[in-house]
Amino acid sequence: MKKVLIITYYWPPSGGSGVQRWLKFGKYLPQYGWQPVIYTPSNPENPATDTSLEKEVPAEAVVIRRPISEPYQIYKKLFSRGNGAQKGGSAVVNPINQSGKKSFIQRVSLWVRANLFIPDPRASWVRPSVSYLTKYLEENPVDAIVSTGPPHSMHLIARELHRRTGIRWVADFRDPWTEIFYFKHLPMTFLAKRRHKTLERSVVREADAVVSVTRQMTSDFAKLLDPAETKGQEKLHTICNGYDEADFVTSREIVPEDKFTLTHTGLFSADGNPVNLWETLAQMCTEDPTFCTHLKLRLIGKVDAEVLESIDANGLTPNLENMGYRPHSEIPGYQQSGWGLLLPLRNEPESKAILTGKFFEYLAAGRPIVAFGPKDGEMAKVLTETHSGEIFEWDEKVALRDHLKGLYNSYLTGIWTTGADRSSISRYSRRSLTGQMVEVLKK
């Protein structure tokens, strides 16, 4: 069995979306003849803790945990809003996502984040990790190195190991680097911005293979290659996120909700707040009290305070079930039992290139997706290809209202089908995608 060193910040018992991609790759790699060797922090700043994910780690995996020092505890104390909005804790106000005027402390925090922690607040882990892993690899050789970011400090660890050892290196990008939506919102100096771009270019050029989750990201990275590198394009690969069929049961085993339940799972950020949805639902409640008694909004995961405030401002709090973070093993059941799945992208131009991890779980759940974002983006294309739902612009209300009425009529009549193309959806299974990643490793 060949060995691959995987450098990742997120690993169980860490929960949240960042852990899913390489946890699932790691789960299926042994079936393709590769043993995963995981290098991860022993004390990371977890967005959530989910011990149920530990059962996904294959018996063949070697997990190396080393301590990390980072400034997020101070940050959380400054920006947690103790209003009880989040089940099991405070609602966190992210100043990058937050609309409106920021406080003085928030502005100072963003400046420090943007200019002193490059590429991210985990940068202090690079040097000790390189020192430890250089010695480790001398005694425990591997056939390849994979780094996955963000945080992009993981790529800098792999880059230095690649330079020292010559071991082939795959840089995997779950999100863009300088093309990510919030990059332009950070108050960077010219020197800080140039440093980010220099590091990004170095990683893309020095890695033996660069993998990203959407075609647009791959196209953006192609622009960073050295024109003299004639084989540069061959090292760029697009391997999207997906769903694990083992997480899902057939719809025959799922009991539909007795209320007209619209479900959102995962992080619900302020810059993805679909105000037109809340306003449309409020209007439908006013016009039809029966609809209001049937309506349930189920939010599972971390929710920014502004989203909850917007729901409340439209009088929908009585219809809200805010469950907070739940173990990932419970999520597919909730996704499959509702009458619609809410999926707002971030209201940023860069969202055209994004396919979120939960999108593929939504596809596997087989319930109608109600998405919000650009109609010419990556998500819109897959929705059309798989016949899995509709996407609406941020200010679109008439078409949204008609669509919601159609879903509600399905609820009233008990119609439990979506018309989704299961054969198109099956290509996004985690097992199949792992096979694609193995082909990259083989090269």
C-alpha positions in Angstrom: 0.0 0.0 0.0 1.4 3.4 -1.0 1.4 6.2 1.6 0.3 9.8 1.3 0.9 12.5 3.9 -2.2 14.7 4.2 -1.6 18.1 5.9 -4.9 19.5 7.1 -6.0 21.9 9.8 -9.5 20.2 10.0 -9.8 16.6 11.2 -12.2 14.8 13.6 -13.3 15.5 16.3 -13.5 18.9 14.5 -16.9 19.4 13.0 -18.1 21.8 10.3 -17.7 21.8 6.5 -13.9 22.1 6.4 -13.3 18.6 7.6 -15.6 16.7 5.2 -13.5 16.7 2.0 -10.4 15.0 3.2 -12.1 12.9 5.8 -14.1 11.3 3.0 -11.1 11.0 0.7 -9.2 9.4 3.6 -12.1 7.0 4.2 -11.9 5.6 0.7 -8.2 5.9 -0.1 -7.3 2.5 1.4 -9.8 0.9 -1.1 -7.6 2.2 -3.9 -4.3 1.1 -2.3 -3.3 4.3 -0.5 -2.7 4.6 3.2 -3.5 8.1 4.6 -1.0 9.6 7.1 -2.8 12.6 8.6 -0.9 15.6 10.0 -3.2 17.9 12.0 -3.2 20.2 15.1 -3.9 18.6 18.5 -5.6 21.8 19.8 -7.3 23.5 16.8 -9.9 26.2 17.1 -12.9 24.1 16.2 -16.0 25.7 14.6 -17.7 22.8 16.3 -16.9 19.4 17.8 -18.4 16.3 16.3 -17.2 13.0 17.7 -19.5 11.1 15.4 -17.1 11.8 12.6 -14.3 9.8 14.2 -15.9 6.5 13.1 -15.3 7.7 9.5 -11.5 7.5 9.9 -10.3 4.2 8.4 -8.4 1.7 10.5 -5.4 2.0 8.1 -5.0 5.8 8.8 -2.0 7.1 10.8 -3.0 10.3 12.6 -0.2 12.7 13.8 -1.3 15.5 16.1 0.9 18.4 17.0 0.1 21.5 19.1 -0.6 24.8 17.5 -0.7 28.4 18.9 -3.2 30.8 17.4 -5.1 34.0 18.4 -8.7 32.9 18.0 -9.7 32.6 21.6 -9.2 36.3 22.1 -11.1 37.0 18.9 -14.1 34.9 20.0 -14.3 36.8 23.3 -14.4 40.1 21.5 -17.0 39.2 18.9 -19.4 36.7 20.5 -22.8 38.2 21.0 -24.2 36.8 24.2 -27.9 37.1 23.2 -28.8 33.4 23.5 -29.5 33.3 19.7 -27.4 30.2 19.2 -28.4 27.0 20.8 -25.6 25.9 23.1 -23.7 29.3 22.9 -23.6 32.8 21.6 -24.2 34.0 18.1 -20.8 34.9 16.6 -20.6 38.1 14.7 -18.1 37.8 11.9 -16.9 41.4 11.1 -15.9 40.3 7.6 -19.4 39.2 6.8 -21.2 41.8 8.9 -23.0 44.5 7.0 -23.2 48.1 8.2 -20.8 50.0 10.4 -18.1 48.1 12.3 -17.0 49.0 15.8 -13.5 50.3 16.5 -12.4 47.0 18.0 -13.7 45.2 14.9 -11.8 47.5 12.5 -8.6 47.1 14.5 -9.1 43.3 14.6 -9.5 43.2 10.8 -6.5 45.3 10.2 -4.3 43.0 12.4 -5.8 39.9 10.8 -5.1 41.3 7.3 -1.6 42.6 7.8 0.1 40.7 10.6 -1.1 37.1 9.9 -0.1 36.1 6.4 -1.5 34.0 4.9 -3.7 33.4 7.9 -3.6 33.2 11.7 -2.2 29.6 11.6 1.1 30.9 10.0 3.0 30.3 13.3 2.5 26.6 12.8 4.5 26.4 9.6 8.1 26.4 11.0 7.6 23.9 13.8 5.6 21.6 11.5 8.3 21.6 8.8 10.9 20.8 11.5 8.9 17.9 12.9 7.8 16.5 9.6 11.3 16.6 8.0 12.5 14.3 10.7 9.4 12.2 10.6 9.7 11.6 6.8 13.3 10.5 7.1 12.2 7.5 9.2 8.7 7.1 7.7 8.9 7.8 4.0 5.7 8.5 2.0 5.0 8.4 -1.8 3.2 11.8 -1.9 2.3 14.9 0.1 -1.1 16.6 0.0 -1.9 19.9 1.5 -5.5 21.2 1.7 -6.5 24.8 2.3 -7.8 27.1 3.6 -6.0 27.8 5.9 -3.4 28.2 3.2 -0.6 27.9 5.8 -1.0 24.2 5.2 0.3 24.7 1.7 3.4 26.5 3.0 4.2 23.5 5.2 4.0 21.2 2.2 5.9 23.6 0.0 8.9 23.6 2.3 8.8 19.8 2.7 8.7 19.4 -1.0 11.7 21.7 -1.4 13.7 19.7 1.3 12.7 16.2 0.3 11.7 16.2 -3.3 8.5 14.2 -2.5 5.8 14.9 -5.0 3.2 17.4 -3.8 -0.5 17.9 -4.5 -1.9 21.3 -3.4 -5.7 21.0 -2.9 -7.8 24.1 -2.7 -11.3 23.8 -1.1 -11.7 27.6 -1.6 -9.8 30.3 -3.6 -6.9 32.2 -2.1 -6.8 35.8 -3.3 -9.9 35.4 -5.3 -12.1 34.5 -2.3 -14.9 36.8 -1.7 -13.7 38.4 1.6 -10.2 39.1 0.3 -11.3 42.4 -1.1 -12.9 43.3 2.2 -9.8 43.0 4.3 -8.0 46.3 5.0 -4.7 45.2 3.6 -1.7 47.4 2.9 -0.1 47.2 -0.5 2.7 45.1 0.9 0.4 42.6 2.5 -1.6 42.1 -0.6 1.5 41.6 -2.7 2.8 39.0 -0.1 -0.4 37.0 -0.5 -0.2 37.0 -4.2 3.5 36.0 -4.2 2.8 33.1 -1.8 -0.2 32.0 -3.9 1.8 32.1 -7.1 4.6 30.2 -5.5 2.3 27.4 -4.3 0.6 27.0 -7.7 3.9 27.0 -9.6 5.9 24.7 -7.3 3.3 22.0 -6.6 3.4 19.0 -8.9 -0.4 19.1 -9.1 -3.0 21.7 -8.2 -6.5 20.5 -7.4 -9.5 22.8 -7.0 -13.2 22.2 -6.5 -14.7 24.1 -9.4 -13.7 24.8 -13.0 -13.7 28.5 -12.4 -11.1 28.2 -9.6 -9.0 26.0 -11.9 -9.2 28.6 -14.6 -8.1 31.3 -12.1 -5.1 29.3 -11.0 -4.1 28.7 -14.6 -3.4 32.4 -14.9 -0.7 32.1 -12.2 1.4 29.5 -14.0 4.8 30.4 -15.5 4.2 30.9 -19.3 7.5 29.0 -19.8 6.1 26.0 -18.1 4.8 24.2 -21.1 3.3 21.3 -19.1 1.7 23.6 -16.5 -1.8 23.1 -17.7 -1.5 19.4 -17.3 -1.0 19.7 -13.5 -4.3 21.5 -13.0 -7.3 19.4 -12.0 -10.9 20.0 -11.0 -12.2 17.5 -8.4 -15.4 18.8 -6.8 -16.8 18.1 -3.4 -19.5 15.4 -3.2 -21.7 13.3 -1.0 -21.1 10.0 0.7 -23.7 7.5 -0.3 -23.1 5.7 3.0 -24.6 8.7 4.8 -27.9 8.5 3.0 -30.8 6.0 3.2 -33.5 5.6 0.5 -36.4 8.0 0.5 -38.7 5.1 1.3 -37.2 4.9 4.8 -37.7 8.6 5.4 -41.0 10.0 6.9 -41.9 13.4 5.4 -42.3 16.3 7.9 -45.9 16.9 8.9 -45.3 20.6 8.5 -44.2 22.5 5.4 -40.5 22.5 6.5 -37.8 24.5 4.7 -34.4 23.3 6.0 -31.0 24.9 6.0 -27.9 23.0 7.2 -24.4 24.3 7.8 -23.1 27.8 8.3 -25.6 30.5 7.6 -23.6 33.7 7.1 -24.8 37.3 7.2 -23.6 38.0 3.7 -25.8 35.1 2.5 -28.9 36.3 4.2 -31.9 35.9 1.7 -33.9 38.8 2.9 -36.3 38.4 -0.1 -37.1 34.9 1.1 -38.1 36.1 4.6 -40.1 39.0 3.2 -41.9 36.7 0.7 -42.7 34.1 3.4 -44.0 36.8 5.7 -46.3 38.1 3.0 -47.6 34.6 2.3 -48.3 34.2 6.1 -50.2 37.5 6.2 -52.3 36.5 3.2 -52.9 32.9 4.3 -53.0 32.2 8.0 -53.2 28.5 7.3 -49.9 28.6 5.4 -48.4 30.3 8.5 -49.5 27.5 10.8 -48.0 24.9 8.4 -44.7 26.7 7.8 -41.5 25.7 9.7 -38.0 27.1 9.1 -35.4 24.6 10.4 -31.9 25.9 10.7 -29.2 23.4 11.7 -25.6 24.7 12.2 -24.0 28.0 13.1 -26.2 31.0 12.2 -24.9 34.6 12.1 -26.8 37.0 14.3 -28.0 39.1 11.4 -29.8 36.2 9.8 -31.8 35.6 13.0 -32.5 39.3 13.4 -33.8 39.4 9.8 -36.1 36.4 10.4 -37.4 38.1 13.6 -38.0 41.4 11.8 -40.3 39.7 9.4 -42.3 38.1 12.2 -41.2 34.5 11.4 -39.6 33.7 14.8 -42.6 31.6 15.8 -42.0 29.5 12.7 -38.3 29.1 13.5 -36.7 25.9 14.8 -33.0 26.9 15.4 -31.3 23.6 16.3 -27.7 24.8 16.5 -24.9 22.4 15.5 -25.8 18.8 15.3 -23.6 15.7 14.7 -23.1 15.2 11.0 -24.5 11.7 11.2 -27.9 13.3 12.0 -27.9 15.8 9.1 -28.9 13.6 6.1 -32.1 12.5 7.9 -33.2 16.2 8.3 -32.2 17.0 4.8 -34.3 14.1 3.4 -37.4 14.7 5.5 -38.1 18.4 4.7 -40.1 19.8 1.8 -37.4 22.2 0.5 -33.7 22.8 1.1 -32.5 26.4 1.4 -29.1 27.2 -0.1 -28.1 30.8 -0.3 -24.6 31.5 -1.6 -22.8 34.6 -0.4 -24.0 37.7 -2.0 -20.7 38.4 -3.7 -19.6 38.2 -7.4 -17.1 35.5 -6.5 -19.9 33.1 -5.6 -20.2 32.3 -9.3 -17.2 30.0 -8.9 -18.5 28.3 -5.7 -20.0 24.8 -5.2 -20.4 24.4 -1.4 -19.9 21.0 0.1 -23.5 20.8 1.5 -24.8 21.4 -2.1 -23.8 17.9 -3.0 -25.4 16.5 0.2 -28.6 18.4 -0.8 -28.4 16.7 -4.2 -28.1 13.3 -2.6 -31.0 14.1 -0.2 -33.3 14.3 -3.2 -35.4 17.2 -1.9 -36.1 20.3 -4.0 -33.3 22.9 -3.6 -34.2 26.6 -3.3 -31.0 28.4 -4.0 -30.0 32.1 -4.1 -27.2 33.4 -6.1 -26.1 34.1 -9.7 -27.9 32.3 -12.4 -24.8 32.0 -14.6 -22.6 30.4 -11.9 -21.4 26.9 -11.3 -24.2 26.0 -8.9 -26.9 27.0 -11.4 -25.3 24.8 -14.1 -25.4 21.7 -11.8 -28.9 22.4 -10.7 -30.0 22.5 -14.3 -28.0 19.4 -15.2 -29.5 17.4 -12.3 -33.0 18.9 -12.3 -32.6 19.3 -8.5 -34.1 22.7 -7.9 -34.2 26.4 -8.8 -31.9 29.3 -8.2 -33.1 32.9 -7.6 -31.4 36.3 -7.7 -31.2 38.2 -4.5 -33.9 40.7 -5.4 -36.2 38.2 -7.2 -39.6 37.9 -5.5 -42.3 37.1 -8.0 -40.7 33.9 -9.4 -39.7 33.0 -5.8 -43.2 33.4 -4.5 -44.6 31.2 -7.4 -42.0 28.5 -6.7 -42.7 28.5 -3.0 -46.4 28.2 -3.7 -45.7 25.2 -5.9 -43.7 23.5 -3.2 -46.5 24.2 -0.7 -49.1 22.7 -3.0 -46.9 19.6 -3.2 -47.0 19.5 0.6 -50.8 19.9 0.7 -51.3 17.1 -1.8 -48.6 14.9 -0.3 -46.5 14.7 -3.5 -43.1 13.4 -2.5 -41.0 13.5 -5.7 -38.6 16.0 -7.2 -37.8 14.8 -10.7 -34.1 14.9 -9.9 -31.8 13.0 -12.3 -30.2 10.3 -10.0 -27.8 9.2 -12.7 -26.3 12.7 -13.0 -26.1 13.0 -9.2 -24.3 9.7 -8.8 -21.2 11.1 -10.4 -20.6 13.2 -7.3 -20.3 10.3 -4.9 -17.3 10.5 -2.6 -16.1 7.0 -3.5 -16.0 8.0 -7.2 -14.3 11.3 -6.5 -11.6 9.5 -4.5 -10.9 7.5 -7.6 -10.2 10.7 -9.4 -7.9 12.0 -6.7 -6.0 8.6 -6.8 -5.4 9.2 -10.5 -3.8 12.5 -9.7 -1.6 10.9 -7.0 -0.6 8.1 -9.5 0.6 10.7 -12.0 
